[in-house]
Amino acid sequence: MTMPRNGTNTMRALRGLENADASVRLRTALAVGTNPDPLLIDKLIQRCAIEPEFYVREMLTWALIRHPSPLTIPKLIDELRSEGTQARSQALHTLSKIGDRQTWPAITRALLTDADDEVARSAWRAAVVLVPQGAEPTLAAVLSTQFGRGERETQLSLSRALISLGEVIMPTLRAAKTDRDPRVRAHATATERLLADPDAGFELAIEEAKRVVALGRTSANG
């Protein structure tokens, strides 16, 4: 049953989403998602941008996707231009969960190469969900510019995103394996290994790839 659209319920939800107790915010987000209220969409999006608790953010995202996408998508796309990194990251996450491929143009190169690792990782995950058929090689080429970036979690996120595109990434991997930067070569080699054997551990793949790259350099110098 849909919650009555009255000021009392809306105000109660607004207060709940601002409560200092994370469990109250969680229950409020659950209630809003269970009984969607379009008057609360702006507040849900605003809260996503500042909510410190991961599990509450996930519930906020769920509450948003329970609302009609024509109401939420334009506001989420606007949020992609926010100066706040969490705002951009959460908007990307929510768009990926909605899964409307018409939002693909909003996943810009700037977001895919964002200086903030969390934003970039969210953009990678959203991109591989939303990419239209036929655009996968172009996306792979952009993602390949991020080889060697960051630490393990960031590199693993990029590898997973690329692998989800399938065999179309092979030309991109071959090119990256000849890059002058050994970190790029190692990351591309590890990604190729994971594509061939998805059950292989990333740590093992990256260490093996580093050895391959190091041996290649030694041979070249020899």
QUISUL-V468233 format. One record per residue. N is the residue number from 0. PSI is psi in whole degrees, -180 to 180 (* if undefined). OMEGA is omega in radians with two decimals (999 if undefined). BURIAL is b if it has 9 or more other ideal C-beta (glycine too) atoms within 8 Angstrom, else e. Layout:
N;PSI;OMEGA;BURIAL  N;PSI;OMEGA;BURIAL
This chain:
0;139;-3.12;e  1;137;3.13;e  2;137;3.11;e  3;138;-3.14;e  4;75;3.11;e  5;161;-3.06;e  6;-33;-3.12;e  7;-49;3.14;e  8;-42;-3.13;b  9;-46;-3.14;b  10;-38;3.12;e  11;-42;3.13;e  12;-41;3.11;b  13;-43;3.12;b  14;-41;-3.14;e  15;-39;-3.13;b  16;-18;3.13;b  17;-3;-3.05;e  18;145;-3.13;b  19;-21;-3.13;e  20;119;-3.10;e  21;-33;-3.14;e  22;-32;3.08;e  23;-43;3.11;b  24;-39;3.12;b  25;-47;-3.13;b  26;-37;3.13;b  27;-45;3.11;b  28;-39;3.09;b  29;-44;-3.14;b  30;-40;-3.14;b  31;-40;3.11;b  32;-33;3.12;b  33;-36;3.14;e  34;79;-3.01;b  35;140;3.11;b  36;106;-3.11;b  37;-24;3.13;e  38;-14;-3.08;e  39;1;-3.10;b  40;-47;-3.13;b  41;-42;-3.12;e  42;-40;3.11;b  43;-44;-3.14;b  44;-42;3.11;b  45;-40;-3.11;e  46;-37;3.09;b  47;-35;-3.05;b  48;-19;-3.05;b  49;-9;-3.07;e  50;122;-3.08;b  51;-21;-3.05;e  52;126;-3.09;b  53;-47;-3.05;e  54;-28;3.06;e  55;-41;3.10;b  56;-41;3.12;b  57;-38;3.12;e  58;-36;3.07;b  59;-43;3.10;b  60;-45;3.12;b  61;-42;3.13;b  62;-39;3.14;b  63;-42;-3.09;b  64;-11;3.05;b  65;-13;3.10;b  66;160;3.13;b  67;128;-3.08;e  68;-32;3.08;b  69;-22;3.12;e  70;-34;-3.05;b  71;-38;-3.01;b  72;-48;-3.14;b  73;-37;-3.14;e  74;-37;3.11;b  75;-39;3.09;b  76;-40;3.06;b  77;-37;-3.10;e  78;-22;3.12;b  79;-17;3.12;b  80;5;-3.13;e  81;150;3.05;b  82;-21;-3.12;e  83;128;-3.10;e  84;-40;3.13;b  85;-35;3.10;b  86;-46;-3.14;b  87;-45;-3.11;b  88;-46;-3.11;b  89;-35;3.09;b  90;-41;3.09;b  91;-44;3.13;b  92;-44;-3.11;b  93;-40;3.10;b  94;-37;3.12;b  95;-34;3.12;b  96;-35;3.09;b  97;-43;3.01;b  98;24;3.12;e  99;112;-3.06;b  100;-13;3.06;e  101;-15;3.12;e  102;0;-3.11;b  103;-44;-3.12;b  104;-21;-3.14;e  105;-16;-3.14;e  106;85;-3.00;b  107;164;3.06;e  108;-36;3.13;e  109;-40;3.12;e  110;-39;-3.13;b  111;-21;3.13;b  112;21;-3.10;b  113;143;-3.12;b  114;-25;3.12;e  115;126;-3.06;b  116;-40;-3.11;e  117;-39;3.09;b  118;-47;-3.13;b  119;-45;-3.14;b  120;-41;3.10;b  121;-38;3.12;b  122;-40;3.12;b  123;-46;-3.12;b  124;-41;3.12;b  125;-40;-3.07;b  126;-44;-3.08;b  127;-18;3.04;b  128;-39;-2.97;e  129;-13;-3.05;b  130;130;3.11;b  131;156;3.13;e  132;131;3.14;e  133;-18;-3.11;e  134;2;-3.08;b  135;-43;3.13;b  136;-38;3.11;b  137;-43;3.10;e  138;-43;3.14;b  139;-38;3.14;b  140;-40;3.11;b  141;-45;-3.14;b  142;-33;-3.10;b  143;-21;3.10;b  144;-10;-3.12;e  145;3;3.08;b  146;137;3.12;b  147;-1;-3.09;b  148;138;2.93;b  149;-166;-3.12;e  150;-168;-2.98;e  151;-51;-3.04;e  152;-40;3.13;e  153;-44;-3.14;b  154;-40;3.11;b  155;-39;3.11;b  156;-43;3.14;b  157;-44;3.13;b  158;-45;3.14;b  159;-41;3.13;e  160;-46;-3.13;b  161;-44;-3.11;b  162;-34;-3.13;b  163;-17;3.11;e  164;-17;3.07;b  165;-158;-3.01;e  166;-16;-3.13;e  167;-16;-3.09;b  168;-7;-3.03;b  169;-46;3.10;b  170;-37;3.12;e  171;-42;3.12;b  172;-43;-3.13;b  173;-40;3.13;e  174;-43;-3.11;b  175;-29;-3.13;b  176;-8;3.08;b  177;7;-3.12;e  178;153;-3.14;b  179;-25;-3.11;e  180;120;-3.12;e  181;-29;3.09;b  182;-39;3.09;e  183;-47;-3.13;b  184;-43;-3.12;b  185;-42;-3.12;b  186;-42;3.12;b  187;-40;3.13;b  188;-42;3.11;b  189;-39;3.12;b  190;-40;3.10;b  191;-40;3.13;b  192;-41;3.13;b  193;-33;3.08;b  194;-41;-3.14;b  195;-33;-3.10;e  196;85;-3.07;e  197;-21;-3.14;e  198;-9;3.14;e  199;143;3.11;b  200;141;-3.10;e  201;-40;-3.13;b  202;-45;3.13;e  203;-43;-3.12;e  204;-42;-3.09;b  205;-38;3.11;b  206;-42;3.09;e  207;-40;3.13;b  208;-39;3.11;b  209;-40;3.12;b  210;-42;3.12;e  211;-45;-3.13;b  212;-42;-3.14;b  213;-42;3.11;b  214;-39;3.12;e  215;-39;-3.14;b  216;-41;-3.14;b  217;-43;3.13;e  218;-41;-3.13;e  219;-38;-3.12;e  220;-27;-3.12;e  221;*;999;e
